[in-house]
Amino acid sequence: MNKTVFFKTFRRLFGFVLAISLSASVLTAQAQNARITLNLSDVPMSQVMKEIEKLQTGAYYRMDDAEIAEIQNRAIALCQKIDTVSVFDNSVREELFRKLFGSVGKNPSIKPGFRCDLGVNIYIGDNFLTNYNVMLLDMAPITIGNNVWIGPNTGIFAVSHPMEAAGRHEMLAIAK
C-alpha cells in the first residue's frame, strides 16, 4: 500500500486530515499488520476538523453540533417569520429570502410553507418560483438556475445519514 492510498483511506475513515510524517517502512509495517493506532491527545486540536468543516468537505459530521445547530436555528426562525408575512407583501418576503439564501436572482416567488436546513447553501436564479410546501435540505449547496418553477410538496435533499444503525446512533450525517 503506498502513502497516497493510505492517506485517502485514512481521510475517508476518520473525516479529517492529520499532518503525519511516516517513513515508508513504518507505513508498510502498519499496513501489513492492518493496525493503525490514532491517539487524538497527541494531535494538536488545530489539525482536527470541526464538524462544520466536515460538513463542507462532504465528510460525515455530527448532526448535533452546536455550530451547525445555530445556523439551522437561524434558518428555522427566518422560515417561520416568512410564513407570518402576507403573500401580498412581496417586498418583505423577498427581503427575508435574501437574508436566508446564499444568493437570490430577480423576481423570486416563493409560496408559503417553504422549509430548508441552512438557507445559506441555496443559490437561486432569476424568475424562480416555488409552489406550496417546498423543502430544500441544503446541507450541501443547492443551485437552481433561471426560470425554474418547482411544484407543490417537492423536496430536494442534499443530505443523508448512514444506513447502519451504529452511524445513526452517533448522530452522523453526510452532505452531498
PyMOL CGO cylinders between C-alpha atoms (Angstrom):
from pymol import cmd
from pymol.cgo import CYLINDER

trace = [
    CYLINDER, 0.00, 0.00, 0.00, 1.55, 3.34, -0.99, 0.3, 1, 1, 1, 1, 1, 1,
    CYLINDER, 1.55, 3.34, -0.99, 1.33, 6.57, 1.04, 0.3, 1, 1, 1, 1, 1, 1,
    CYLINDER, 1.33, 6.57, 1.04, -1.30, 8.15, -1.23, 0.3, 1, 1, 1, 1, 1, 1,
    CYLINDER, -1.30, 8.15, -1.23, -3.70, 5.20, -0.90, 0.3, 1, 1, 1, 1, 1, 1,
    CYLINDER, -3.70, 5.20, -0.90, -3.09, 5.08, 2.84, 0.3, 1, 1, 1, 1, 1, 1,
    CYLINDER, -3.09, 5.08, 2.84, -3.91, 8.77, 3.37, 0.3, 1, 1, 1, 1, 1, 1,
    CYLINDER, -3.91, 8.77, 3.37, -7.01, 8.65, 1.13, 0.3, 1, 1, 1, 1, 1, 1,
    CYLINDER, -7.01, 8.65, 1.13, -8.26, 5.66, 3.12, 0.3, 1, 1, 1, 1, 1, 1,
    CYLINDER, -8.26, 5.66, 3.12, -7.38, 7.36, 6.39, 0.3, 1, 1, 1, 1, 1, 1,
    CYLINDER, -7.38, 7.36, 6.39, -9.28, 10.55, 5.43, 0.3, 1, 1, 1, 1, 1, 1,
    CYLINDER, -9.28, 10.55, 5.43, -12.30, 8.54, 4.30, 0.3, 1, 1, 1, 1, 1, 1,
    CYLINDER, -12.30, 8.54, 4.30, -12.38, 6.58, 7.57, 0.3, 1, 1, 1, 1, 1, 1,
    CYLINDER, -12.38, 6.58, 7.57, -11.75, 9.39, 10.01, 0.3, 1, 1, 1, 1, 1, 1,
    CYLINDER, -11.75, 9.39, 10.01, -13.08, 12.50, 8.21, 0.3, 1, 1, 1, 1, 1, 1,
    CYLINDER, -13.08, 12.50, 8.21, -10.07, 14.67, 8.88, 0.3, 1, 1, 1, 1, 1, 1,
    CYLINDER, -10.07, 14.67, 8.88, -6.53, 15.16, 7.74, 0.3, 1, 1, 1, 1, 1, 1,
    CYLINDER, -6.53, 15.16, 7.74, -3.58, 14.95, 10.07, 0.3, 1, 1, 1, 1, 1, 1,
    CYLINDER, -3.58, 14.95, 10.07, -0.12, 16.20, 9.37, 0.3, 1, 1, 1, 1, 1, 1,
    CYLINDER, -0.12, 16.20, 9.37, 1.68, 12.90, 9.82, 0.3, 1, 1, 1, 1, 1, 1,
    CYLINDER, 1.68, 12.90, 9.82, 5.14, 12.05, 8.65, 0.3, 1, 1, 1, 1, 1, 1,
    CYLINDER, 5.14, 12.05, 8.65, 5.62, 8.32, 8.31, 0.3, 1, 1, 1, 1, 1, 1,
    CYLINDER, 5.62, 8.32, 8.31, 8.59, 6.58, 6.82, 0.3, 1, 1, 1, 1, 1, 1,
    CYLINDER, 8.59, 6.58, 6.82, 7.84, 4.05, 4.08, 0.3, 1, 1, 1, 1, 1, 1,
    CYLINDER, 7.84, 4.05, 4.08, 8.96, 1.17, 6.29, 0.3, 1, 1, 1, 1, 1, 1,
    CYLINDER, 8.96, 1.17, 6.29, 6.68, 2.18, 9.18, 0.3, 1, 1, 1, 1, 1, 1,
    CYLINDER, 6.68, 2.18, 9.18, 3.81, 2.72, 6.76, 0.3, 1, 1, 1, 1, 1, 1,
    CYLINDER, 3.81, 2.72, 6.76, 4.37, -0.68, 5.16, 0.3, 1, 1, 1, 1, 1, 1,
    CYLINDER, 4.37, -0.68, 5.16, 4.59, -2.40, 8.54, 0.3, 1, 1, 1, 1, 1, 1,
    CYLINDER, 4.59, -2.40, 8.54, 1.37, -0.77, 9.73, 0.3, 1, 1, 1, 1, 1, 1,
    CYLINDER, 1.37, -0.77, 9.73, -0.45, -1.60, 6.51, 0.3, 1, 1, 1, 1, 1, 1,
    CYLINDER, -0.45, -1.60, 6.51, 0.70, -5.22, 6.62, 0.3, 1, 1, 1, 1, 1, 1,
    CYLINDER, 0.70, -5.22, 6.62, -0.40, -5.60, 10.22, 0.3, 1, 1, 1, 1, 1, 1,
    CYLINDER, -0.40, -5.60, 10.22, -3.66, -3.75, 9.45, 0.3, 1, 1, 1, 1, 1, 1,
    CYLINDER, -3.66, -3.75, 9.45, -3.26, -1.94, 12.74, 0.3, 1, 1, 1, 1, 1, 1,
    CYLINDER, -3.26, -1.94, 12.74, -3.34, 1.82, 12.69, 0.3, 1, 1, 1, 1, 1, 1,
    CYLINDER, -3.34, 1.82, 12.69, -3.44, 3.47, 16.09, 0.3, 1, 1, 1, 1, 1, 1,
    CYLINDER, -3.44, 3.47, 16.09, -4.58, 7.05, 16.48, 0.3, 1, 1, 1, 1, 1, 1,
    CYLINDER, -4.58, 7.05, 16.48, -4.13, 8.84, 19.76, 0.3, 1, 1, 1, 1, 1, 1,
    CYLINDER, -4.13, 8.84, 19.76, -6.01, 12.16, 19.50, 0.3, 1, 1, 1, 1, 1, 1,
    CYLINDER, -6.01, 12.16, 19.50, -4.31, 13.51, 22.61, 0.3, 1, 1, 1, 1, 1, 1,
    CYLINDER, -4.31, 13.51, 22.61, -1.10, 13.66, 20.54, 0.3, 1, 1, 1, 1, 1, 1,
    CYLINDER, -1.10, 13.66, 20.54, -2.78, 15.65, 17.75, 0.3, 1, 1, 1, 1, 1, 1,
    CYLINDER, -2.78, 15.65, 17.75, -2.96, 19.45, 18.03, 0.3, 1, 1, 1, 1, 1, 1,
    CYLINDER, -2.96, 19.45, 18.03, -6.64, 20.49, 18.00, 0.3, 1, 1, 1, 1, 1, 1,
    CYLINDER, -6.64, 20.49, 18.00, -5.94, 22.89, 15.12, 0.3, 1, 1, 1, 1, 1, 1,
    CYLINDER, -5.94, 22.89, 15.12, -5.40, 19.81, 12.93, 0.3, 1, 1, 1, 1, 1, 1,
    CYLINDER, -5.40, 19.81, 12.93, -8.72, 18.14, 13.79, 0.3, 1, 1, 1, 1, 1, 1,
    CYLINDER, -8.72, 18.14, 13.79, -11.57, 19.34, 11.59, 0.3, 1, 1, 1, 1, 1, 1,
    CYLINDER, -11.57, 19.34, 11.59, -14.57, 21.00, 13.19, 0.3, 1, 1, 1, 1, 1, 1,
    CYLINDER, -14.57, 21.00, 13.19, -17.97, 19.47, 12.37, 0.3, 1, 1, 1, 1, 1, 1,
    CYLINDER, -17.97, 19.47, 12.37, -18.90, 22.40, 10.10, 0.3, 1, 1, 1, 1, 1, 1,
    CYLINDER, -18.90, 22.40, 10.10, -15.67, 21.80, 8.13, 0.3, 1, 1, 1, 1, 1, 1,
    CYLINDER, -15.67, 21.80, 8.13, -16.51, 18.11, 7.78, 0.3, 1, 1, 1, 1, 1, 1,
    CYLINDER, -16.51, 18.11, 7.78, -19.97, 19.07, 6.52, 0.3, 1, 1, 1, 1, 1, 1,
    CYLINDER, -19.97, 19.07, 6.52, -18.48, 21.49, 3.98, 0.3, 1, 1, 1, 1, 1, 1,
    CYLINDER, -18.48, 21.49, 3.98, -15.99, 18.93, 2.64, 0.3, 1, 1, 1, 1, 1, 1,
    CYLINDER, -15.99, 18.93, 2.64, -18.53, 16.12, 2.23, 0.3, 1, 1, 1, 1, 1, 1,
    CYLINDER, -18.53, 16.12, 2.23, -17.28, 14.05, 5.17, 0.3, 1, 1, 1, 1, 1, 1,
    CYLINDER, -17.28, 14.05, 5.17, -19.53, 12.54, 7.83, 0.3, 1, 1, 1, 1, 1, 1,
    CYLINDER, -19.53, 12.54, 7.83, -20.30, 15.11, 10.53, 0.3, 1, 1, 1, 1, 1, 1,
    CYLINDER, -20.30, 15.11, 10.53, -22.25, 15.08, 13.79, 0.3, 1, 1, 1, 1, 1, 1,
    CYLINDER, -22.25, 15.08, 13.79, -25.79, 16.41, 13.32, 0.3, 1, 1, 1, 1, 1, 1,
    CYLINDER, -25.79, 16.41, 13.32, -25.96, 17.57, 16.94, 0.3, 1, 1, 1, 1, 1, 1,
    CYLINDER, -25.96, 17.57, 16.94, -23.04, 20.00, 16.61, 0.3, 1, 1, 1, 1, 1, 1,
    CYLINDER, -23.04, 20.00, 16.61, -23.76, 23.37, 18.27, 0.3, 1, 1, 1, 1, 1, 1,
    CYLINDER, -23.76, 23.37, 18.27, -22.29, 25.49, 15.45, 0.3, 1, 1, 1, 1, 1, 1,
    CYLINDER, -22.29, 25.49, 15.45, -24.39, 23.71, 12.81, 0.3, 1, 1, 1, 1, 1, 1,
    CYLINDER, -24.39, 23.71, 12.81, -27.47, 23.89, 15.05, 0.3, 1, 1, 1, 1, 1, 1,
    CYLINDER, -27.47, 23.89, 15.05, -27.02, 27.66, 15.36, 0.3, 1, 1, 1, 1, 1, 1,
    CYLINDER, -27.02, 27.66, 15.36, -27.14, 28.07, 11.57, 0.3, 1, 1, 1, 1, 1, 1,
    CYLINDER, -27.14, 28.07, 11.57, -30.14, 25.72, 11.33, 0.3, 1, 1, 1, 1, 1, 1,
    CYLINDER, -30.14, 25.72, 11.33, -31.98, 27.60, 14.08, 0.3, 1, 1, 1, 1, 1, 1,
    CYLINDER, -31.98, 27.60, 14.08, -31.44, 30.87, 12.20, 0.3, 1, 1, 1, 1, 1, 1,
    CYLINDER, -31.44, 30.87, 12.20, -32.94, 29.28, 9.07, 0.3, 1, 1, 1, 1, 1, 1,
    CYLINDER, -32.94, 29.28, 9.07, -35.89, 27.86, 11.01, 0.3, 1, 1, 1, 1, 1, 1,
    CYLINDER, -35.89, 27.86, 11.01, -36.59, 31.26, 12.58, 0.3, 1, 1, 1, 1, 1, 1,
    CYLINDER, -36.59, 31.26, 12.58, -36.45, 33.02, 9.19, 0.3, 1, 1, 1, 1, 1, 1,
    CYLINDER, -36.45, 33.02, 9.19, -38.75, 30.42, 7.59, 0.3, 1, 1, 1, 1, 1, 1,
    CYLINDER, -38.75, 30.42, 7.59, -41.24, 30.87, 10.44, 0.3, 1, 1, 1, 1, 1, 1,
    CYLINDER, -41.24, 30.87, 10.44, -41.03, 34.65, 10.10, 0.3, 1, 1, 1, 1, 1, 1,
    CYLINDER, -41.03, 34.65, 10.10, -41.59, 34.43, 6.34, 0.3, 1, 1, 1, 1, 1, 1,
    CYLINDER, -41.59, 34.43, 6.34, -44.72, 32.36, 6.98, 0.3, 1, 1, 1, 1, 1, 1,
    CYLINDER, -44.72, 32.36, 6.98, -46.17, 35.19, 9.07, 0.3, 1, 1, 1, 1, 1, 1,
    CYLINDER, -46.17, 35.19, 9.07, -45.78, 37.72, 6.23, 0.3, 1, 1, 1, 1, 1, 1,
    CYLINDER, -45.78, 37.72, 6.23, -48.70, 38.10, 3.83, 0.3, 1, 1, 1, 1, 1, 1,
    CYLINDER, -48.70, 38.10, 3.83, -48.16, 36.60, 0.37, 0.3, 1, 1, 1, 1, 1, 1,
    CYLINDER, -48.16, 36.60, 0.37, -49.29, 40.01, -0.93, 0.3, 1, 1, 1, 1, 1, 1,
    CYLINDER, -49.29, 40.01, -0.93, -46.31, 41.73, 0.75, 0.3, 1, 1, 1, 1, 1, 1,
    CYLINDER, -46.31, 41.73, 0.75, -43.76, 40.61, -1.84, 0.3, 1, 1, 1, 1, 1, 1,
    CYLINDER, -43.76, 40.61, -1.84, -41.06, 43.14, -0.92, 0.3, 1, 1, 1, 1, 1, 1,
    CYLINDER, -41.06, 43.14, -0.92, -40.87, 41.99, 2.73, 0.3, 1, 1, 1, 1, 1, 1,
    CYLINDER, -40.87, 41.99, 2.73, -40.93, 38.31, 1.77, 0.3, 1, 1, 1, 1, 1, 1,
    CYLINDER, -40.93, 38.31, 1.77, -38.19, 38.86, -0.83, 0.3, 1, 1, 1, 1, 1, 1,
    CYLINDER, -38.19, 38.86, -0.83, -36.05, 40.75, 1.70, 0.3, 1, 1, 1, 1, 1, 1,
    CYLINDER, -36.05, 40.75, 1.70, -36.34, 37.85, 4.15, 0.3, 1, 1, 1, 1, 1, 1,
    CYLINDER, -36.34, 37.85, 4.15, -35.44, 35.29, 1.49, 0.3, 1, 1, 1, 1, 1, 1,
    CYLINDER, -35.44, 35.29, 1.49, -32.41, 37.38, 0.56, 0.3, 1, 1, 1, 1, 1, 1,
    CYLINDER, -32.41, 37.38, 0.56, -31.32, 37.14, 4.22, 0.3, 1, 1, 1, 1, 1, 1,
    CYLINDER, -31.32, 37.14, 4.22, -31.96, 33.38, 4.24, 0.3, 1, 1, 1, 1, 1, 1,
    CYLINDER, -31.96, 33.38, 4.24, -30.40, 32.27, 0.93, 0.3, 1, 1, 1, 1, 1, 1,
    CYLINDER, -30.40, 32.27, 0.93, -26.81, 32.39, -0.30, 0.3, 1, 1, 1, 1, 1, 1,
    CYLINDER, -26.81, 32.39, -0.30, -27.99, 34.36, -3.34, 0.3, 1, 1, 1, 1, 1, 1,
    CYLINDER, -27.99, 34.36, -3.34, -31.29, 35.33, -4.97, 0.3, 1, 1, 1, 1, 1, 1,
    CYLINDER, -31.29, 35.33, -4.97, -31.85, 36.44, -8.56, 0.3, 1, 1, 1, 1, 1, 1,
    CYLINDER, -31.85, 36.44, -8.56, -34.53, 38.84, -9.81, 0.3, 1, 1, 1, 1, 1, 1,
    CYLINDER, -34.53, 38.84, -9.81, -38.26, 38.24, -9.33, 0.3, 1, 1, 1, 1, 1, 1,
    CYLINDER, -38.26, 38.24, -9.33, -38.34, 35.36, -6.83, 0.3, 1, 1, 1, 1, 1, 1,
    CYLINDER, -38.34, 35.36, -6.83, -41.76, 33.98, -5.93, 0.3, 1, 1, 1, 1, 1, 1,
    CYLINDER, -41.76, 33.98, -5.93, -41.89, 31.55, -3.02, 0.3, 1, 1, 1, 1, 1, 1,
    CYLINDER, -41.89, 31.55, -3.02, -45.25, 30.36, -1.72, 0.3, 1, 1, 1, 1, 1, 1,
    CYLINDER, -45.25, 30.36, -1.72, -45.95, 29.67, 1.98, 0.3, 1, 1, 1, 1, 1, 1,
    CYLINDER, -45.95, 29.67, 1.98, -44.68, 26.51, 3.61, 0.3, 1, 1, 1, 1, 1, 1,
    CYLINDER, -44.68, 26.51, 3.61, -41.07, 26.79, 2.44, 0.3, 1, 1, 1, 1, 1, 1,
    CYLINDER, -41.07, 26.79, 2.44, -38.53, 24.96, 4.63, 0.3, 1, 1, 1, 1, 1, 1,
    CYLINDER, -38.53, 24.96, 4.63, -34.75, 24.48, 4.50, 0.3, 1, 1, 1, 1, 1, 1,
    CYLINDER, -34.75, 24.48, 4.50, -31.86, 23.27, 6.66, 0.3, 1, 1, 1, 1, 1, 1,
    CYLINDER, -31.86, 23.27, 6.66, -29.38, 26.14, 6.50, 0.3, 1, 1, 1, 1, 1, 1,
    CYLINDER, -29.38, 26.14, 6.50, -30.56, 28.50, 3.76, 0.3, 1, 1, 1, 1, 1, 1,
    CYLINDER, -30.56, 28.50, 3.76, -27.05, 29.84, 3.15, 0.3, 1, 1, 1, 1, 1, 1,
    CYLINDER, -27.05, 29.84, 3.15, -26.34, 26.95, 0.75, 0.3, 1, 1, 1, 1, 1, 1,
    CYLINDER, -26.34, 26.95, 0.75, -29.27, 27.82, -1.55, 0.3, 1, 1, 1, 1, 1, 1,
    CYLINDER, -29.27, 27.82, -1.55, -28.49, 29.82, -4.70, 0.3, 1, 1, 1, 1, 1, 1,
    CYLINDER, -28.49, 29.82, -4.70, -31.42, 30.69, -6.96, 0.3, 1, 1, 1, 1, 1, 1,
    CYLINDER, -31.42, 30.69, -6.96, -31.52, 32.43, -10.32, 0.3, 1, 1, 1, 1, 1, 1,
    CYLINDER, -31.52, 32.43, -10.32, -33.93, 34.92, -11.89, 0.3, 1, 1, 1, 1, 1, 1,
    CYLINDER, -33.93, 34.92, -11.89, -37.68, 34.26, -12.09, 0.3, 1, 1, 1, 1, 1, 1,
    CYLINDER, -37.68, 34.26, -12.09, -37.57, 31.42, -9.57, 0.3, 1, 1, 1, 1, 1, 1,
    CYLINDER, -37.57, 31.42, -9.57, -40.93, 30.13, -8.34, 0.3, 1, 1, 1, 1, 1, 1,
    CYLINDER, -40.93, 30.13, -8.34, -41.88, 27.52, -5.76, 0.3, 1, 1, 1, 1, 1, 1,
    CYLINDER, -41.88, 27.52, -5.76, -45.38, 26.39, -5.11, 0.3, 1, 1, 1, 1, 1, 1,
    CYLINDER, -45.38, 26.39, -5.11, -46.62, 25.49, -1.61, 0.3, 1, 1, 1, 1, 1, 1,
    CYLINDER, -46.62, 25.49, -1.61, -44.71, 23.36, 0.90, 0.3, 1, 1, 1, 1, 1, 1,
    CYLINDER, -44.71, 23.36, 0.90, -41.33, 23.10, -0.82, 0.3, 1, 1, 1, 1, 1, 1,
    CYLINDER, -41.33, 23.10, -0.82, -38.41, 21.74, 1.20, 0.3, 1, 1, 1, 1, 1, 1,
    CYLINDER, -38.41, 21.74, 1.20, -34.75, 22.22, 0.25, 0.3, 1, 1, 1, 1, 1, 1,
    CYLINDER, -34.75, 22.22, 0.25, -32.44, 20.42, 2.68, 0.3, 1, 1, 1, 1, 1, 1,
    CYLINDER, -32.44, 20.42, 2.68, -29.29, 22.34, 1.84, 0.3, 1, 1, 1, 1, 1, 1,
    CYLINDER, -29.29, 22.34, 1.84, -26.56, 20.86, 3.99, 0.3, 1, 1, 1, 1, 1, 1,
    CYLINDER, -26.56, 20.86, 3.99, -24.58, 20.88, 0.70, 0.3, 1, 1, 1, 1, 1, 1,
    CYLINDER, -24.58, 20.88, 0.70, -25.04, 23.64, -1.90, 0.3, 1, 1, 1, 1, 1, 1,
    CYLINDER, -25.04, 23.64, -1.90, -28.22, 23.63, -3.99, 0.3, 1, 1, 1, 1, 1, 1,
    CYLINDER, -28.22, 23.63, -3.99, -28.02, 25.79, -7.09, 0.3, 1, 1, 1, 1, 1, 1,
    CYLINDER, -28.02, 25.79, -7.09, -31.17, 26.48, -9.10, 0.3, 1, 1, 1, 1, 1, 1,
    CYLINDER, -31.17, 26.48, -9.10, -30.88, 28.40, -12.36, 0.3, 1, 1, 1, 1, 1, 1,
    CYLINDER, -30.88, 28.40, -12.36, -33.05, 30.97, -14.10, 0.3, 1, 1, 1, 1, 1, 1,
    CYLINDER, -33.05, 30.97, -14.10, -36.74, 30.45, -14.94, 0.3, 1, 1, 1, 1, 1, 1,
    CYLINDER, -36.74, 30.45, -14.94, -37.15, 27.38, -12.72, 0.3, 1, 1, 1, 1, 1, 1,
    CYLINDER, -37.15, 27.38, -12.72, -40.53, 26.55, -11.23, 0.3, 1, 1, 1, 1, 1, 1,
    CYLINDER, -40.53, 26.55, -11.23, -40.87, 23.92, -8.52, 0.3, 1, 1, 1, 1, 1, 1,
    CYLINDER, -40.87, 23.92, -8.52, -44.24, 22.24, -7.91, 0.3, 1, 1, 1, 1, 1, 1,
    CYLINDER, -44.24, 22.24, -7.91, -46.04, 21.79, -4.58, 0.3, 1, 1, 1, 1, 1, 1,
    CYLINDER, -46.04, 21.79, -4.58, -44.78, 19.40, -1.91, 0.3, 1, 1, 1, 1, 1, 1,
    CYLINDER, -44.78, 19.40, -1.91, -41.40, 18.98, -3.61, 0.3, 1, 1, 1, 1, 1, 1,
    CYLINDER, -41.40, 18.98, -3.61, -38.28, 18.09, -1.68, 0.3, 1, 1, 1, 1, 1, 1,
    CYLINDER, -38.28, 18.09, -1.68, -34.66, 18.42, -2.76, 0.3, 1, 1, 1, 1, 1, 1,
    CYLINDER, -34.66, 18.42, -2.76, -32.32, 16.74, -0.31, 0.3, 1, 1, 1, 1, 1, 1,
    CYLINDER, -32.32, 16.74, -0.31, -28.56, 17.38, -0.25, 0.3, 1, 1, 1, 1, 1, 1,
    CYLINDER, -28.56, 17.38, -0.25, -28.03, 15.41, 2.95, 0.3, 1, 1, 1, 1, 1, 1,
    CYLINDER, -28.03, 15.41, 2.95, -28.17, 11.79, 4.04, 0.3, 1, 1, 1, 1, 1, 1,
    CYLINDER, -28.17, 11.79, 4.04, -27.37, 9.63, 7.03, 0.3, 1, 1, 1, 1, 1, 1,
    CYLINDER, -27.37, 9.63, 7.03, -25.66, 6.26, 7.42, 0.3, 1, 1, 1, 1, 1, 1,
    CYLINDER, -25.66, 6.26, 7.42, -27.75, 3.21, 6.63, 0.3, 1, 1, 1, 1, 1, 1,
    CYLINDER, -27.75, 3.21, 6.63, -26.14, 1.33, 9.52, 0.3, 1, 1, 1, 1, 1, 1,
    CYLINDER, -26.14, 1.33, 9.52, -27.66, 1.79, 12.97, 0.3, 1, 1, 1, 1, 1, 1,
    CYLINDER, -27.66, 1.79, 12.97, -24.26, 2.50, 14.56, 0.3, 1, 1, 1, 1, 1, 1,
    CYLINDER, -24.26, 2.50, 14.56, -23.76, 5.63, 12.44, 0.3, 1, 1, 1, 1, 1, 1,
    CYLINDER, -23.76, 5.63, 12.44, -27.27, 6.87, 13.22, 0.3, 1, 1, 1, 1, 1, 1,
    CYLINDER, -27.27, 6.87, 13.22, -26.67, 6.28, 16.95, 0.3, 1, 1, 1, 1, 1, 1,
    CYLINDER, -26.67, 6.28, 16.95, -23.61, 8.51, 16.63, 0.3, 1, 1, 1, 1, 1, 1,
    CYLINDER, -23.61, 8.51, 16.63, -25.83, 11.22, 15.08, 0.3, 1, 1, 1, 1, 1, 1,
    CYLINDER, -25.83, 11.22, 15.08, -23.84, 11.23, 11.84, 0.3, 1, 1, 1, 1, 1, 1,
    CYLINDER, -23.84, 11.23, 11.84, -24.93, 12.73, 8.54, 0.3, 1, 1, 1, 1, 1, 1,
    CYLINDER, -24.93, 12.73, 8.54, -23.26, 13.50, 5.22, 0.3, 1, 1, 1, 1, 1, 1,
    CYLINDER, -23.26, 13.50, 5.22, -23.89, 16.40, 2.87, 0.3, 1, 1, 1, 1, 1, 1,
    CYLINDER, -23.89, 16.40, 2.87, -23.65, 15.59, -0.83, 0.3, 1, 1, 1, 1, 1, 1,
]
cmd.load_cgo(trace, "trace")
